[in-house]
Amino acid sequence: MSNSRETNAEKYVAKQFVKESSRAQAIRHALESDGKLGINVGAAEAGLLQFLLRMVGAKTVVEIGLLYGYSTYFMAEALPTGGKLHSFEKSPENFARAKELLGSDDVSSKIELHLGDALSELKKLGSLQADVIFIDADKNNYDNYLTWAFEHVRVGGLIIGDNSLLWGGVYNEPAADGPKPSAAAIESMKNFNKRIAEHPDYNSILIPTREGMTVGQRLR
Ligand SMILES: C[S@@+](CC[C@H](N)C(=O)[O-])C[C@H]1O[C@@H](n2cnc3c(N)ncnc32)[C@H](O)[C@@H]1O
């Protein structure tokens, strides 16, 4: 979640380091006209996701939280031919918009969309081992998604959680101008960060982007 309040630093990073495709641009415009711009990651964060995926040579990615597919399309661009990105969305309206906006091209052919509550839908992936799992959905379930992710990321792969500062909620100073996280969301996000930070099998950090992005790499 970022771009409606994008800082000059983020704009600079995006302009200098990130290439937004015409399809990603169209998705951004659709978000804007539907009053949803800012729920998606910003272009700078989308570039960061591409960077991380390429660093670990990702071929199989799971995204929890599709919205209109802005982050999805960027990540799919970073996958090789034959790569696969599974993205989960609970809202039928968002799912339908994403399907239409992602269209069909060489990049979107790597994307498989799943409609429904991610906690139950993820089970359909069975024993799949992912190179990257990107969590960007309901904040009160981050702790639960992490439990799933610990079992489904390969050694060397990444678990990434967006908005992990929870607008100040994780350090008990909710921002006056940001969303007001619920007590359940605060507890879940604190647990998410604590469990991945303290897990002996993970090398992890919370990248202090404006809203925070936690990244943990499985070591063993
Ligand atoms: C922050 S948005 C995702 C933004 C997207 N990753 C991007 O940057 O373009 C979160 C999305 O997760 C969806 N969502 C919320 N709870 C969910 C759940 N339990 N299962 C699946 N999707 C869920 C919401 O409907 C929303 O579209």
The ligand as an SDF file (V2000), in Angstrom:
LIG
                    3D

 27 29  0  0  0  0  0  0  0  0999 V2000
   -3.1980   -4.5300   -0.1440 C   0  0  0  0  0  0  0  0  0  0  0  0
   -4.2560   -5.2920   -1.2860 S   0  0  0  0  0  0  0  0  0  0  0  0
   -3.1560   -6.1380   -2.3620 C   0  0  0  0  0  0  0  0  0  0  0  0
   -2.3760   -5.2130   -3.2410 C   0  0  0  0  0  0  0  0  0  0  0  0
   -1.5670   -5.8930   -4.3190 C   0  0  0  0  0  0  0  0  0  0  0  0
   -0.6440   -6.8610   -3.7440 N   0  0  0  0  0  0  0  0  0  0  0  0
   -0.7850   -4.8370   -5.0670 C   0  0  0  0  0  0  0  0  0  0  0  0
    0.1820   -4.3150   -4.4920 O   0  0  0  0  0  0  0  0  0  0  0  0
   -1.1350   -4.5200   -6.2160 O   0  0  0  0  0  0  0  0  0  0  0  0
   -4.9350   -6.5910   -0.3530 C   0  0  0  0  0  0  0  0  0  0  0  0
   -5.9060   -7.4820   -1.1070 C   0  0  0  0  0  0  0  0  0  0  0  0
   -6.0930   -8.6750   -0.3240 O   0  0  0  0  0  0  0  0  0  0  0  0
   -7.4310   -9.0570   -0.4300 C   0  0  0  0  0  0  0  0  0  0  0  0
   -7.7500   -9.8830    0.7360 N   0  0  0  0  0  0  0  0  0  0  0  0
   -8.0730   -9.4830    1.9960 C   0  0  0  0  0  0  0  0  0  0  0  0
   -8.2920  -10.5390    2.7860 N   0  0  0  0  0  0  0  0  0  0  0  0
   -8.0910  -11.6320    2.0270 C   0  0  0  0  0  0  0  0  0  0  0  0
   -8.1660  -13.0330    2.2680 C   0  0  0  0  0  0  0  0  0  0  0  0
   -8.4960  -13.5100    3.4750 N   0  0  0  0  0  0  0  0  0  0  0  0
   -7.8990  -13.8920    1.2600 N   0  0  0  0  0  0  0  0  0  0  0  0
   -7.5590  -13.3960    0.0290 C   0  0  0  0  0  0  0  0  0  0  0  0
   -7.4730  -12.1010   -0.2580 N   0  0  0  0  0  0  0  0  0  0  0  0
   -7.7360  -11.2240    0.7150 C   0  0  0  0  0  0  0  0  0  0  0  0
   -8.1980   -7.7460   -0.4770 C   0  0  0  0  0  0  0  0  0  0  0  0
   -9.4810   -7.9320   -1.0430 O   0  0  0  0  0  0  0  0  0  0  0  0
   -7.2730   -6.8650   -1.3030 C   0  0  0  0  0  0  0  0  0  0  0  0
   -7.6260   -6.8910   -2.6560 O   0  0  0  0  0  0  0  0  0  0  0  0
  1  2  1  0
  2  3  1  0
  2 10  1  0
  3  4  1  0
  4  5  1  0
  5  6  1  0
  5  7  1  0
  7  8  2  0
  7  9  1  0
 10 11  1  0
 11 12  1  0
 11 26  1  0
 12 13  1  0
 13 14  1  0
 13 24  1  0
 14 15  1  0
 14 23  1  0
 15 16  2  0
 16 17  1  0
 17 18  1  0
 17 23  2  0
 18 19  1  0
 18 20  2  0
 20 21  1  0
 21 22  2  0
 22 23  1  0
 24 25  1  0
 24 26  1  0
 26 27  1  0
M  CHG  2   2   1   9  -1
M  END
$$$$
